[in-house]
């Protein structure tokens, strides 16, 4: 009995892990273990029965949490865009743009994955869309199966780290920090992952040219009558739009000094997109024939998603909207885009809303289960057990961060990101805060690490999503008429390994270079204690117009 009293917290935690590994539903496992060990603790006089009376209030607190409203909004936005064919249009356009380059189709998949991540935020939608659309094309033209499947799965997981990621919303809520700050902090690591993926593809295409061949001439659709690709007009359009965006933004930057870099980028992207769109629209309506087919296609396909990104992330970064309001505007924007393409139907809208409801309920119920578990776990001083266990690690703060990174990576083999976010983050967040670690940086570090949970063989969800749409049997290609070999499960697993290594390198980069995340603090006004003054003389505050009370009184005399 004495052993049980002294070790009830670790027994409770490891019992939870065992039941999760056995495949029991997460919500019911958390709730059942929380209630069971709570009753055991009450029987052992380790916890007061009155503590359970706090459960209804905590559950109502979850339901009343406005921050979590962003989850259904962003989910609905992503599902509508995915079902309205935006991914297909982007892959077709960017594939034609980069296809003639060696490895161009794989580069197009990465870029589309980044754009889908910034507009949908749903991993399953990105992986399944690109698996259905781009994988047959890559197999048709001789891409190595491991490289093709690895690129698709890894690009889909960008939805986890590039805002408006649902995972970042959950992490911000669990850590008690601003979603906007979490989005700002995660933006640069997410974009760096995109760059590293592209560099890896370029290197592989030159080391093994047959693994990523260029698109053959007969597969290039948007050609000019003279046989050229029409890239000159696209380059000129880009330069003109960039110049207009740069000079047009100077007044805004001059009147808004000390704004962070992400706001600079958002304003420049908005002005660039508006300029390019207006030029392309005038060219089409007035039949000026200044732009090539590929230039018009790029503008009309890529600029609307950029507007949607501004509507969501831009308004959040600039401070016009909260993340919840940004998600609501994004959902409305996605519906408008689907209507403008003539692809919105009641069936599509109903399917998207049903899927959104299921995912939102899934999140809320896991959060309720996590609340029950954490209440009992804290009641038996489990948080103190975890704190003493990790703070006493050799190496201090660095030792804590390295152990947490390794633990998260290993748990990601068996648990998905929701389970990790709701189980380990509430335990680790207070310890990191007590050690003086920036919680936004800590959250982004965990998010990059948990991104590998989608890629781990054999339980990675991105691998499962890709397996569900990859050809399981040899088939005859509809375009070439040739037989194409099936994609084996081992191809998908081995294809994920290089990208898992890249993601781990990004974890190390965030650890070593905190500025990749903490740039979100740029532009903040910091006050020293000596600058803070309290009214101790005749002025006891100010009225609503900014006058001191004495000044206000004298102004009416």
C-alpha positions in Angstrom: 0.0 0.0 0.0 2.9 2.4 0.8 4.4 1.6 -2.6 1.1 2.4 -4.3 0.8 5.7 -2.5 4.3 6.8 -3.4 4.1 5.7 -7.0 0.4 6.3 -8.0 1.3 9.1 -10.4 3.8 7.1 -12.6 1.5 4.1 -12.5 -1.4 6.2 -13.7 0.7 7.7 -16.5 2.1 4.4 -17.8 -1.3 2.8 -17.5 -2.6 5.4 -19.9 0.2 4.8 -22.4 -0.5 1.0 -22.3 -4.2 1.4 -22.9 -3.6 3.8 -25.8 -1.1 1.4 -27.4 -3.7 -1.4 -27.1 -5.9 0.7 -29.3 -8.6 1.9 -26.9 -10.3 5.2 -28.0 -8.4 8.2 -26.7 -11.3 10.1 -25.2 -12.7 7.2 -23.2 -9.2 6.0 -22.1 -8.4 9.5 -20.7 -11.8 9.8 -19.0 -11.9 6.3 -17.6 -8.3 6.3 -16.2 -8.9 9.8 -14.8 -12.1 8.7 -12.9 -10.7 5.3 -11.9 -7.4 6.7 -10.4 -9.3 9.6 -8.9 -11.5 7.2 -7.0 -8.4 5.2 -5.9 -6.7 8.4 -4.7 -9.9 9.3 -2.7 -9.9 5.9 -1.1 -6.2 6.3 -0.2 -6.9 9.8 1.2 -4.6 11.4 -1.4 -7.3 13.6 -2.9 -10.5 15.2 -1.6 -13.8 14.1 -3.1 -14.8 17.7 -3.5 -12.2 18.1 -6.3 -14.4 16.1 -8.7 -17.0 18.8 -8.3 -14.8 21.1 -10.4 -15.3 18.8 -13.4 -18.6 20.3 -14.7 -17.2 23.8 -14.5 -14.1 22.7 -16.4 -16.2 21.0 -19.1 -18.3 24.1 -19.5 -15.1 26.1 -19.7 -14.1 24.1 -22.7 -17.4 24.5 -24.5 -17.3 28.3 -23.8 -13.7 28.6 -25.1 -13.9 31.1 -28.1 -10.4 30.1 -29.2 -11.5 26.6 -30.2 -14.1 28.1 -32.6 -11.2 28.6 -35.0 -11.0 24.8 -35.4 -14.4 24.2 -37.2 -13.9 27.4 -39.3 -10.5 26.4 -40.6 -11.6 22.8 -41.1 -14.7 23.9 -43.1 -12.5 26.3 -45.2 -10.0 23.5 -46.0 -12.6 20.9 -46.9 -14.6 23.2 -49.2 -11.4 24.2 -51.1 -10.2 20.6 -51.3 -13.6 19.4 -52.7 -13.9 22.4 -55.1 -10.9 21.3 -57.2 -8.4 24.0 -56.2 -5.7 21.5 -55.6 -6.2 20.0 -59.0 -5.9 23.4 -60.7 -2.8 24.3 -58.7 -1.1 21.0 -59.5 -1.9 21.3 -63.2 -0.6 24.9 -63.4 2.5 24.6 -61.3 3.3 21.2 -62.8 3.2 22.8 -66.3 5.3 25.7 -65.1 8.1 23.6 -63.5 7.6 20.3 -65.3 10.2 20.9 -68.0 12.9 21.1 -65.3 14.4 18.0 -63.9 12.5 17.1 -60.8 9.9 19.8 -61.7 6.8 17.7 -61.0 8.1 17.0 -57.4 8.9 20.7 -56.9 5.4 21.5 -58.0 4.0 19.0 -55.4 6.0 20.7 -52.7 4.8 24.2 -53.7 1.2 23.1 -54.0 1.5 21.4 -50.6 2.7 24.7 -49.1 -0.2 26.6 -50.7 -2.7 24.0 -49.6 -1.2 24.1 -46.1 -1.7 27.9 -46.0 -5.3 27.6 -47.1 -6.7 24.3 -45.9 -4.6 23.3 -42.8 -5.9 19.7 -43.2 -3.2 17.0 -43.7 -5.6 14.3 -45.0 -7.1 16.6 -47.6 -3.6 17.6 -48.9 -2.2 14.1 -49.1 -5.2 12.5 -50.6 -5.7 15.3 -53.2 -2.0 15.2 -54.3 -1.9 11.4 -54.2 -4.9 11.2 -56.6 -3.8 13.9 -58.9 0.0 14.0 -59.0 1.1 10.4 -58.3 -0.3 8.9 -61.5 1.4 11.7 -63.5 4.8 11.2 -61.7 4.5 7.4 -62.3 3.6 7.9 -65.9 6.8 9.8 -66.7 9.2 7.5 -64.8 9.6 9.1 -61.3 11.2 6.8 -58.7 8.4 5.5 -56.5 10.1 6.2 -53.2 10.8 9.8 -54.2 7.3 10.4 -55.5 5.5 8.9 -52.5 7.9 10.6 -50.0 7.4 14.0 -51.6 3.6 13.7 -51.6 3.4 12.5 -47.9 5.9 15.1 -46.7 4.3 18.0 -48.6 0.9 17.0 -47.1 2.3 17.3 -43.5 3.2 20.9 -44.1 -0.4 21.6 -43.1 0.7 20.8 -39.6 3.3 23.5 -39.3 2.3 26.2 -41.8 -0.5 28.4 -40.5 -3.5 28.1 -40.3 -2.7 24.7 -38.8 -5.3 23.2 -36.4 -2.4 21.7 -34.4 -1.0 25.2 -33.7 -4.5 26.3 -32.5 -4.6 23.3 -30.0 -1.0 24.0 -28.9 -1.7 27.7 -28.3 -4.8 26.8 -26.3 -3.0 24.2 -24.2 0.0 26.5 -23.5 -2.2 29.5 -22.8 -0.7 31.6 -25.5 -1.9 33.7 -28.4 -2.8 31.8 -31.6 -1.6 34.8 -33.6 1.8 34.7 -32.0 2.0 30.9 -32.5 1.2 31.5 -36.2 3.9 34.1 -36.5 6.4 31.9 -34.8 5.7 28.9 -36.9 5.7 30.7 -40.3 9.5 30.8 -40.8 10.2 27.2 -39.8 7.4 26.0 -42.1 8.7 28.0 -45.1 12.3 26.7 -44.4 11.0 23.2 -44.6 9.5 24.0 -48.0 12.9 25.3 -49.2 14.8 22.3 -47.8 12.4 19.9 -49.5 13.0 21.6 -52.8 16.8 21.5 -52.3 16.6 17.8 -51.6 14.6 17.2 -54.8 17.1 19.2 -56.9 20.1 17.4 -55.4 18.4 14.0 -56.0 17.5 14.9 -59.6 21.1 15.6 -60.4 22.6 12.7 -58.4 20.0 10.2 -59.9 18.6 11.9 -63.1 16.3 8.9 -63.8 14.6 9.3 -60.4 13.1 12.6 -61.3 13.0 13.2 -65.1 11.7 16.3 -66.8 8.3 16.5 -68.4 8.5 15.4 -72.1 7.6 18.0 -74.7 4.4 16.2 -75.7 3.1 16.6 -72.2 3.4 20.4 -72.1 0.0 21.9 -72.6 0.3 25.7 -72.4 2.4 26.4 -75.4 2.4 29.5 -77.7 1.6 29.3 -81.4 5.3 29.9 -82.2 6.3 26.9 -80.1 7.7 28.9 -77.1 6.5 28.4 -73.5 5.7 32.1 -73.0 7.8 32.5 -69.9 9.0 36.0 -71.0 5.7 37.7 -70.4 5.3 35.9 -67.1 8.8 37.2 -66.0 7.9 40.7 -67.1 4.5 40.6 -65.4 6.2 39.4 -62.2 8.8 42.3 -62.3 6.1 44.9 -63.0 3.8 43.6 -60.2 6.8 43.5 -57.8 7.8 47.0 -58.6 4.3 48.3 -58.1 4.0 46.4 -54.8 7.3 47.7 -53.6 6.7 51.4 -54.3 3.0 51.2 -53.5 3.8 49.8 -50.0 6.2 52.6 -49.1 3.5 54.9 -47.7 2.1 52.1 -45.6 5.5 51.2 -44.2 6.3 54.9 -43.6 3.2 55.4 -41.6 3.5 52.1 -39.7 7.1 52.0 -38.4 8.5 49.0 -36.5 6.1 46.5 -37.9 7.3 42.9 -37.9 8.7 41.2 -41.0 5.6 38.9 -41.5 3.4 42.0 -41.9 5.8 43.4 -44.5 5.5 40.1 -46.4 1.7 40.0 -46.2 1.3 43.6 -47.5 3.8 43.0 -50.3 2.1 39.8 -51.4 -1.3 41.4 -51.3 -0.2 44.4 -53.5 1.7 42.0 -55.9 -1.4 39.8 -56.3 -3.8 42.7 -56.9 -1.5 44.2 -59.5 -0.9 40.9 -61.3 -4.7 40.1 -61.2 -5.7 43.5 -62.6 -3.1 43.4 -65.4 -4.2 39.8 -66.4 -7.9 40.7 -66.2 -7.4 43.8 -68.4 -5.4 41.7 -70.9 -8.2 39.1 -71.0 -11.2 41.5 -71.2 -9.6 43.9 -73.7 -7.9 41.1 -75.7 -4.6 42.9 -75.5 -2.7 39.6 -76.1 0.2 40.9 -74.0 0.4 37.8 -71.8 1.0 34.2 -72.8 -1.3 31.3 -71.9 0.9 30.1 -69.1 1.2 33.7 -67.6 -2.6 34.1 -67.6 -3.1 30.6 -66.1 -0.6 31.2 -63.3 -2.3 34.5 -62.3 -5.9 33.3 -62.4 -5.1 30.0 -60.6 -2.5 31.2 -58.0 -3.7 34.7 -57.1 -7.1 33.7 -55.6 -5.5 31.4 -53.0 -3.1 34.2 -52.2 -6.0 36.5 -51.6 -7.5 33.9 -49.3 -4.2 33.6 -47.4 -4.2 37.3 -46.9 -7.9 37.2 -45.8 -7.0 34.7 -43.1 -3.3 35.1 -42.1 -2.9 38.7 -43.3 -5.7 40.1 -41.2 -4.4 38.1 -38.2 -0.9 39.3 -38.6 -1.8 43.0 -39.2 -4.2 42.9 -36.2 -7.4 43.5 -38.0 -9.0 40.2 -37.0 -8.6 37.6 -34.3 -7.8 34.0 -35.4 -11.4 33.0 -34.9 -12.6 35.9 -37.0 -9.9 35.1 -39.6 -11.1 31.5 -39.7 -14.7 32.7 -40.2 -13.6 35.0 -43.1 -11.6 32.2 -44.6 -14.6 29.9 -44.6 -16.7 32.5 -46.3 -13.9 33.2 -48.8 -13.6 29.5 -49.6 -17.4 29.4 -50.3 -17.1 32.4 -52.5 -14.2 30.9 -54.4 -16.1 27.7 -54.9 -19.2 29.6 -56.2 -17.0 31.7 -58.6 -15.6 28.4 -60.1 -19.1 27.0 -60.4 -18.2 24.0 -58.2 -20.3 24.6 -55.1 -23.3 22.3 -54.7 -25.5 21.4 -51.8 -24.0 17.9 -51.7 -20.4 19.3 -51.5 -21.4 21.8 -48.8 -23.3 19.1 -46.8 -20.3 16.7 -46.9 -17.9 19.4 -45.8 -20.1 20.5 -42.9 -20.6 16.9 -41.8 -16.8 16.2 -41.8 -16.2 19.5 -40.0 -18.7 18.6 -37.3 -17.1 15.1 -36.8 -13.6 16.6 -36.5 -14.8 19.4 -34.2 -16.6 16.9 -31.9 -13.5 14.7 -32.0 -11.3 17.6 -30.7 -13.8 18.7 -28.0 -14.3 15.2 -26.7 -10.6 14.5 -26.5 -10.2 17.8 -24.7 -12.9 16.8 -22.2 -11.2 13.5 -21.6 -7.9 15.3 -21.2 -9.5 17.5 -18.6 -10.7 14.6 -16.6 -7.3 12.9 -16.7 -5.4 16.1 -15.8 -7.7 16.9 -12.9 -7.0 13.5 -11.2 -3.3 13.5 -12.2 -2.8 16.9 -10.6 -4.9 15.9 -7.6 -2.3 13.1 -6.8 0.6 15.6 -7.5 1.4 13.9 -10.8 2.5 17.3 -12.2 5.1 17.6 -9.4 6.3 14.1 -10.2 6.8 15.1 -13.9 8.4 18.4 -12.9 11.0 16.8 -10.5 11.7 14.1 -13.1 12.5 16.5 -15.9 14.0 19.5 -13.9 16.5 17.1 -12.3 17.7 16.0 -15.7 21.4 16.7 -16.3 22.1 19.7 -18.5 19.5 22.0 -17.1 17.3 23.7 -19.8 19.2 22.1 -22.7 18.8 18.7 -21.1 15.1 19.2 -20.6 14.6 20.3 -24.2 16.6 17.4 -25.6 14.8 14.8 -23.5 11.4 16.3 -24.4 12.3 16.2 -28.1 13.5 12.6 -27.9 10.4 11.6 -25.9 8.0 13.4 -28.4 9.7 11.7 -31.3 9.5 8.3 -29.8 5.8 8.7 -28.7 5.0 9.9 -32.2 5.6 6.3 -33.5 2.5 5.2 -31.6 0.4 8.3 -30.9 -1.0 10.9 -33.3 -0.6 14.7 -32.9 -3.9 15.2 -31.2 -3.1 12.6 -28.5 0.4 14.1 -28.0 -1.0 17.6 -27.8 -3.7 16.8 -25.2 -1.6 14.4 -23.1 2.0 15.6 -22.9 1.7 19.3 -23.6 -0.4 20.1 -20.4 2.3 18.2 -18.4 5.4 19.8 -20.1 4.1 23.4 -20.6 4.1 24.5 -16.9 7.6 23.0 -16.5 8.9 24.9 -19.5 7.3 28.1 -18.2 8.9 27.6 -14.8 12.3 27.2 -16.4 11.9 30.5 -18.3 11.4 29.0 -21.7 9.4 31.0 -24.2 6.2 29.0 -24.6 5.6 30.0 -28.2 9.1 28.7 -29.1 8.5 25.6 -27.1 5.1 25.1 -28.9 6.6 25.4 -32.3 9.4 23.1 -31.4 6.9 20.5 -30.4 4.8 21.1 -33.5 7.8 20.5 -35.8 8.6 17.4 -33.8 5.0 16.1 -33.8 4.9 16.6 -37.6 7.0 13.4 -37.8 4.0 11.5 -36.3 2.4 11.7 -39.7 5.5 10.2 -41.4 6.6 7.4 -39.0 6.3 3.9 -40.4 4.2 1.9 -39.7 1.6 4.1 -38.1 2.0 7.4 -39.9 -1.4 8.8 -40.9 0.0 10.5 -44.0 1.4 7.1 -45.1 -2.1 5.5 -44.5 -3.8 8.3 -46.5 -1.4 7.9 -49.4 -1.7 4.1 -49.3 -5.4 4.4 -49.6 -5.2 6.2 -53.0 -1.9 4.7 -54.4 -2.4 1.9 -57.0 -2.3 -1.5 -55.3 -2.1 -3.4 -58.6 -0.4 -2.9 -61.9 -2.5 -0.9 -64.3 -2.6 0.5 -67.8 -2.0 4.2 -68.1 -4.9 6.0 -69.9 -2.6 8.5 -71.7 0.4 6.4 -72.8 -1.3 3.0 -72.9 1.7 1.4 -71.1 1.6 -0.8 -68.1 2.6 0.9 -64.9 3.8 -1.1 -61.9 1.9 -0.8 -58.6 3.2 1.2 -55.6 4.2 -1.2 -52.8 3.8 -0.3 -49.2 7.5 -0.6 -48.7 8.0 2.1 -51.3 5.9 4.5 -49.3 7.7 3.6 -46.0 11.2 4.0 -47.4 10.2 7.1 -49.3 9.3 8.8 -46.0 12.7 8.2 -44.3 14.7 11.0 -46.0 11.9 13.5 -45.2 11.7 12.4 -41.6 15.5 13.1 -41.4 14.9 16.6 -42.8 12.1 17.2 -40.3 14.4 16.2 -37.5 17.1 18.5 -38.8 14.5 21.3 -38.6 13.8 20.3 -35.0 17.6 20.7 -34.3 17.6 24.1 -36.2 14.8 25.4 -34.1 16.6 24.3 -30.9 19.9 25.9 -31.9 18.5 29.0 -33.5 15.5 30.2 -31.4 15.3 33.4 -33.5 13.6 31.3 -36.2 10.6 31.4 -34.0 11.1 34.3 -31.6 11.1 36.9 -34.4 7.3 37.2 -33.6 8.4 39.5 -30.8 9.7 42.1 -33.3 8.0 45.4 -32.9 6.8 44.7 -29.4 7.1 47.7 -27.0 8.9 46.5 -23.9 8.9 48.7 -20.7 11.4 48.5 -18.0 10.4 48.8 -14.4 11.9 52.3 -14.1 9.6 53.5 -16.9 6.4 52.5 -15.1 5.0 55.4 -13.1 2.0 55.3 -10.8 -0.2 58.4 -10.2 0.6 59.5 -6.6 0.0 63.2 -7.0 -3.0 65.3 -7.9 -3.8 63.4 -11.1 -5.7 60.2 -10.4 -6.1 58.9 -13.9 -7.6 60.2 -17.2 -11.0 60.5 -18.7 -12.0 58.7 -21.9 -10.4 61.5 -24.0 -6.9 61.1 -22.6 -7.0 64.2 -20.3 -5.8 64.1 -16.8 -8.7 64.6 -14.3 -7.3 68.0 -13.3 -6.8 69.0 -16.9 -10.3 67.8 -17.7 -11.8 69.9 -14.9 -9.9 73.0 -15.9 -10.9 72.6 -19.5 -14.6 72.9 -18.5 -14.0 76.1 -16.5 
